């Protein structure tokens, strides 16, 4: 039986405002538990919320960035539910009149084709607090610092049909919101969280029953969770069972999922208009001003990288896939004097090291300025590529700046033509048999025979002779003996 997967995403994007959506409490991450939740965030008697204008501006920025229609009149509602980390007993959100209406996002697939994923809407809302279970034996702790933090919840249509498409869409959204500066993108800190709605159906059939897996904060975990849920649903249906509409949780550390609760419908939340907040009214002039001030979008950056740095479309895609990587590369390329070499190092040596240690590029022990300084020493032939890898490893361990390491380890490349000629002459003089074989060989075979001589010269120079100069001098002198 052929099954088709259908996927829709709800993406909770924490806005990068300095204060909360309805109060002046700080949104800074990392404070001691329950030190950044004020009386307004907890809806204490006698308090009234005041809407953060910056949150409105950031929501509109997202809308215009995806070409969506903006709701010139939007309104807040109360979504009622009782969870320990929401002492208000409700969440202030938008239901009937969201601020961002229908839009779309194009994603690039592995086969090179483009697919359009429709955005149903995006609405402003406040975040809840956080329940902590790990450090409390037989109990749970509640940290309300996050309560009241402004979010936009981006709701897609069920337009994705594979885990790969869902991840491509999530990455595209991540790059977009970070590029325009409305979210810091720190998924490990909860700044972007994905709820994944998954169903399966026979080809051409109506949509199947869906489940929702909540609060995924990693692209890798999201992909694994979808794969596992698709397999679970197919096995269940093929065994004659039925998929229940429910909310599920996925544990990325153990690669296990479990049912959390039966899925609520909208009427279960008893939505009603928020009596404390007036409708939000903006005009088209406001929207136009936000659009005019919009920063460079990922697609524009991709094209600029190709044109300004003479990169291939593939390299530009890899470098623009993540905003932090794009910034890092651009700093390196602008300072080192060789954009292609910068791209090779950022996508090669640096990326490999970051992946092996599961580090984000913004936390790299080697800064963009340091890598640029290292590449500059390759460009000016102070060191070879091989030496540069040794210097990079030392920089990664915090041993200092590239010039300091090069000097301390005596790694400067020998580029003095007289010194290289002397080494070449000595190796030729001590390799009579190899020289004779070279003279007697066919012209087509001679290039392969150079390796022996080059190896001996590099050994004599302790790897510090300039390889390009060695090859040029060696070839000239050997050809003189023909």
C-alpha positions in Angstrom: 0.0 0.0 0.0 1.3 3.4 -0.9 1.0 6.0 1.8 1.4 9.8 1.6 2.6 11.9 4.5 1.0 15.3 5.1 2.7 17.8 7.4 1.8 21.2 8.7 3.9 23.3 11.2 3.1 25.8 13.9 6.2 27.8 14.7 6.5 29.7 17.9 9.0 32.5 17.3 10.1 34.5 20.3 10.4 38.2 19.3 13.7 40.0 20.2 12.1 42.8 22.2 13.8 44.0 25.3 10.6 43.8 27.4 7.6 41.6 27.4 4.5 42.0 25.3 2.3 43.6 27.9 4.7 44.7 30.6 8.1 46.4 31.1 9.6 43.2 32.6 12.9 42.1 31.0 13.1 39.3 28.4 16.8 38.7 28.9 17.7 35.0 28.9 19.5 33.3 31.8 18.2 35.2 34.8 17.6 33.3 38.1 14.2 31.6 38.1 11.2 33.8 38.8 13.1 37.1 38.9 11.7 38.5 35.6 7.9 38.0 36.1 6.0 41.0 37.3 2.5 41.4 38.5 1.2 42.3 35.1 2.7 39.0 33.6 0.8 37.1 36.3 -2.5 39.1 35.8 -2.6 40.1 39.4 -5.7 42.0 40.5 -5.6 45.7 39.7 -3.1 45.3 36.8 -3.7 46.1 33.2 -1.7 45.0 30.1 -0.2 47.6 27.8 0.8 46.4 24.3 4.4 46.5 23.3 4.6 48.6 20.1 7.9 46.9 19.1 6.2 43.5 19.1 3.6 44.8 16.6 6.4 46.2 14.4 8.3 42.9 14.4 5.1 41.0 13.5 4.5 43.3 10.6 8.1 42.9 9.5 7.6 39.2 9.3 4.4 39.6 7.3 5.8 41.9 4.7 9.0 39.7 4.4 6.8 36.8 3.2 4.5 39.0 1.1 1.5 38.4 3.3 -1.5 40.6 3.7 -1.3 42.5 6.9 -4.3 42.8 9.2 -4.8 46.5 9.6 -7.1 45.8 12.4 -6.2 42.9 14.7 -7.5 41.9 18.1 -6.5 39.9 21.1 -8.4 37.1 22.7 -8.2 35.0 25.8 -7.4 31.3 25.4 -8.4 29.6 28.6 -6.6 26.6 30.0 -5.2 25.6 33.3 -1.5 24.5 33.3 0.9 24.9 36.2 3.2 27.2 34.2 0.3 29.6 33.4 -1.0 31.1 36.7 -3.2 33.5 34.8 -5.4 30.6 33.7 -5.5 31.9 30.2 -3.1 33.0 27.4 -3.6 36.4 25.6 -3.4 35.6 21.9 -5.1 36.3 18.6 -7.7 34.1 17.0 -10.3 35.6 14.8 -8.3 38.7 13.8 -4.5 37.9 13.5 -2.0 40.6 12.5 -0.5 38.6 9.6 -2.8 37.0 7.1 -2.1 34.5 4.3 1.4 34.5 2.7 3.8 32.0 1.3 7.4 30.8 1.6 9.4 29.1 -1.1 11.8 26.2 -0.1 14.5 24.6 -2.1 14.4 20.8 -2.3 17.3 18.4 -2.6 16.6 17.7 -6.3 17.0 21.4 -7.1 13.3 22.2 -7.5 11.4 24.8 -5.6 8.2 24.2 -3.6 5.8 26.8 -2.2 4.5 26.4 1.3 1.5 28.5 2.2 1.3 30.4 5.4 -2.3 30.4 6.8 -1.5 33.2 9.2 0.8 34.4 12.0 -0.5 35.9 15.2 0.9 37.7 18.2 0.7 36.1 21.6 2.4 35.8 25.0 4.5 32.8 26.1 3.8 30.8 29.2 6.2 29.9 31.9 8.2 26.7 32.0 7.8 23.6 34.1 11.0 22.0 35.3 11.1 18.3 36.3 14.7 17.2 36.2 16.0 18.6 39.5 12.9 18.1 41.7 12.5 14.6 43.1 8.8 13.7 42.9 7.9 17.3 42.2 8.0 20.0 39.5 9.4 23.5 39.6 7.9 26.4 37.9 10.0 29.2 36.3 7.8 32.2 35.2 10.6 34.3 33.7 9.3 33.4 30.2 5.7 34.2 31.0 4.6 37.2 28.9 7.5 37.0 26.4 6.2 38.1 23.0 5.8 35.5 20.3 4.5 35.2 16.8 3.0 31.9 16.1 3.4 31.1 12.4 0.9 28.6 11.1 1.5 26.8 7.8 -1.0 25.0 5.6 -0.5 21.2 5.4 1.7 21.6 2.3 4.7 19.5 3.2 5.0 15.8 2.3 8.2 14.6 3.9 10.5 15.2 6.9 13.0 16.8 4.5 10.5 19.3 3.3 9.5 20.2 6.8 13.1 20.7 7.8 13.7 22.9 4.7 10.7 25.0 5.6 11.8 25.3 9.3 15.3 26.3 8.3 14.0 28.9 5.8 11.8 30.5 8.5 14.7 30.4 10.9 17.0 32.2 8.4 14.3 34.7 7.6 13.4 35.8 11.2 17.1 36.0 12.2 18.0 37.9 9.0 15.4 40.6 9.6 16.3 40.8 13.3 13.0 39.9 14.9 14.4 36.7 16.6 17.8 35.7 17.9 17.2 32.1 16.6 18.7 30.5 19.7 16.7 27.3 19.5 18.5 25.7 22.5 17.1 28.6 24.6 13.6 28.1 23.3 13.6 31.1 21.0 12.1 29.1 18.2 10.0 26.0 18.8 8.1 23.8 16.4 4.8 22.0 16.8 4.5 19.4 14.0 1.1 18.2 12.8 1.5 14.8 11.0 -1.0 12.6 9.2 -0.8 9.9 6.6 -3.3 8.9 3.9 -3.6 6.6 0.9 -2.6 8.4 -2.3 -5.4 10.7 -3.4 -7.5 10.1 -0.3 -8.9 12.7 2.1 -6.7 14.0 4.9 -6.1 11.4 7.6 -6.4 12.0 11.4 -3.4 14.1 12.6 -1.4 14.2 15.7 0.6 17.1 17.0 4.1 16.7 18.4 5.0 19.8 20.5 7.9 21.9 21.4 10.7 20.6 19.1 13.7 22.9 19.3 16.1 21.2 16.9 16.0 20.6 13.2 17.5 17.1 13.7 14.9 16.2 16.5 12.1 17.5 14.3 13.1 15.3 11.4 13.5 12.2 13.6 10.2 12.9 15.4 8.3 13.1 12.0 10.0 9.9 10.7 9.0 8.0 13.9 5.4 9.4 13.9 4.9 8.5 10.2 6.1 5.0 10.8 3.9 4.7 13.9 0.7 5.8 12.1 1.3 3.6 9.1 1.9 0.5 11.3 -1.2 1.3 13.3 -3.4 1.7 10.2 -2.0 -1.4 8.5 -2.8 -3.4 11.6 -6.4 -2.3 11.4 -6.2 0.4 14.1 -7.1 4.1 14.1 -5.0 7.2 14.7 -6.2 9.2 17.6 -6.1 13.0 17.5 -3.7 13.8 20.3 -0.8 15.9 21.4 2.5 14.0 21.7 6.0 14.7 23.1 9.3 13.6 21.6 12.5 13.0 23.6 15.5 13.6 21.3 17.9 12.1 23.8 16.2 8.7 23.9 14.5 9.0 20.5 11.2 8.1 22.1 7.7 9.7 21.8 4.7 9.4 24.1 1.1 10.6 24.2 0.7 13.8 26.3 -3.0 14.4 26.1 -6.0 14.1 23.7 -6.0 17.0 21.3 -8.1 19.9 22.3 -10.4 21.7 19.8 -10.7 25.5 19.7 -14.0 25.4 21.5 -12.3 23.5 24.4 -10.3 26.7 25.1 -13.4 28.9 25.4 -11.9 31.8 23.5 -13.4 35.2 24.1 -12.2 38.7 23.2 -9.7 40.1 25.8 -11.6 42.8 27.8 -8.4 44.6 28.8 -7.0 45.3 25.3 -8.4 47.4 22.5 -8.1 46.2 18.9 -4.8 47.1 17.2 -5.3 49.5 14.4 -2.5 50.4 11.9 -2.7 52.0 8.5 -1.1 51.2 5.1 1.4 54.0 5.6 2.8 52.2 8.7 3.0 48.9 6.8 4.8 50.6 3.9 7.3 52.3 6.3 8.1 48.9 7.9 8.6 47.4 4.4 10.9 50.2 3.3 13.1 49.7 6.3 13.3 45.9 6.0 16.9 44.5 6.1 18.3 42.3 3.4 16.4 39.1 2.9 18.1 35.7 2.6 17.3 35.4 -1.2 18.9 38.8 -1.8 21.9 37.9 0.2 22.3 34.6 -1.7 22.3 36.5 -5.0 24.7 39.1 -3.7 27.2 36.4 -2.5 27.2 34.9 -6.0 27.8 38.3 -7.6 30.1 40.0 -5.1 32.2 37.1 -4.1 32.1 35.1 -7.3 30.8 32.0 -5.5 28.9 29.1 -6.9 25.2 28.8 -6.3 25.9 25.8 -4.1 28.5 27.6 -1.9 26.2 30.6 -1.6 23.3 28.4 -0.5 25.4 26.7 2.2 26.7 30.0 3.5 23.3 31.7 3.5 21.4 28.8 5.0 22.2 30.2 8.5 22.4 33.9 9.3 25.3 33.5 11.7 27.3 31.6 9.1 26.6 34.3 6.5 27.8 37.0 8.8 30.9 35.0 9.8 31.8 34.3 6.2 31.3 37.9 5.0 33.6 39.1 7.8 36.3 36.6 6.8 35.9 37.2 3.1 36.1 41.0 3.4 39.3 40.8 5.5 41.4 38.0 4.1 41.6 38.9 0.4 40.3 35.7 -1.1 36.6 35.0 -0.9 36.7 31.6 -2.5 39.4 30.5 0.0 37.3 32.0 2.8 34.2 30.0 1.6 36.3 26.8 1.5 37.5 27.2 5.0 34.2 28.2 6.5 32.3 25.3 4.8 35.2 22.9 5.2 37.7 23.0 8.1 35.6 25.2 10.4 32.2 23.5 9.7 33.8 20.0 10.3 35.2 21.1 13.6 31.9 22.8 14.7 29.9 19.7 13.8 32.3 17.3 15.5 31.9 19.3 18.8 28.2 20.2 18.2 29.0 23.9 18.4 27.1 26.7 16.8 29.2 29.0 14.7 28.4 32.0 16.9 30.2 30.2 19.7 33.3 29.2 17.6 36.5 29.4 19.6 38.1 30.9 16.4 36.5 34.2 15.6 35.9 35.4 12.0 38.7 38.0 12.4 41.1 35.3 13.5 40.2 33.0 10.6 40.6 35.9 8.2 44.1 36.6 9.6 45.0 32.9 9.1 43.8 32.8 5.5 45.6 36.0 4.8 48.8 34.2 5.7 48.0 31.5 3.1 47.3 34.2 0.5 50.6 36.0 1.1 52.4 32.7 1.1 53.7 33.0 4.6 52.3 29.4 5.3 50.9 26.6 3.1 47.5 25.1 3.4 48.9 22.2 5.3 50.6 24.5 7.8 47.4 26.5 8.1 45.5 23.5 9.3 48.1 23.0 12.1 47.8 26.6 13.0 44.0 26.4 13.0 44.0 23.4 15.3 46.2 25.4 17.7 43.9 28.5 17.5 40.9 26.2 18.2 42.6 25.2 21.5 43.0 28.8 22.4 46.8 29.1 21.8 46.5 32.6 20.4 46.5 34.6 17.2 47.8 33.0 13.9 50.9 35.1 13.6 51.9 34.3 17.2 51.5 30.5 16.6 53.3 30.7 13.3 56.2 32.4 14.9 56.3 30.2 18.0 56.2 27.0 16.0 58.6 28.1 13.2 56.1 27.5 10.5 56.9 30.3 8.1 57.0 29.0 4.6 60.4 29.2 2.8 59.8 31.3 -0.3 63.4 32.5 -0.8 64.2 31.5 -4.4 67.9 31.0 -3.7 67.2 28.7 -0.7 64.7 26.6 -2.7 67.1 26.4 -5.7 69.8 25.1 -3.3 67.5 22.4 -2.0 66.4 21.4 -5.5 70.0 21.1 -6.6 70.9 19.0 -3.6 68.0 16.5 -4.1 68.8 16.2 -7.9 72.5 15.6 -7.1 71.6 12.8 -4.6 69.0 11.2 -6.9 71.0 10.0 -9.9 68.9 6.9 -10.5 65.6 8.8 -10.3 66.9 11.6 -12.6 68.0 8.9 -15.2 64.6 7.3 -15.0 63.0 10.7 -15.6 65.2 11.4 -18.6 64.3 8.1 -20.2 60.6 8.2 -19.5 57.9 9.2 -22.0 56.8 12.8 -21.7 53.3 11.7 -20.6 54.8 9.7 -17.6 57.2 12.4 -16.3 54.6 14.5 -14.4 53.8 11.5 -12.2 57.5 11.0 -11.4 57.9 14.5 -9.9 56.3 13.3 -6.7 59.5 11.6 -5.5 61.6 14.8 -5.9 59.0 17.1 -4.4 58.7 14.7 -1.4 62.5 14.8 -0.8 62.6 18.6 -1.1 59.7 19.0 1.4 61.4 16.6 3.7 64.6 18.6 3.5 62.8 21.8 4.3 60.7 20.2 7.1 57.6 21.0 5.1 58.2 24.7 4.9 59.2 25.1 1.3 56.7 26.9 -0.9 55.2 24.0 -2.9 54.4 26.1 -5.9 57.9 27.5 -6.1 59.4 24.0 -5.5 57.4 22.6 -8.5 58.4 25.5 -10.7 62.1 25.3 -9.9 62.2 21.5 -10.0 60.5 21.2 -13.3 62.8 23.9 -14.8 66.0 22.1 -13.6 64.9 18.6 -14.6 64.0 19.7 -18.1 67.4 21.3 -18.4 68.9 17.8 -18.0 66.9 16.3 -20.9 
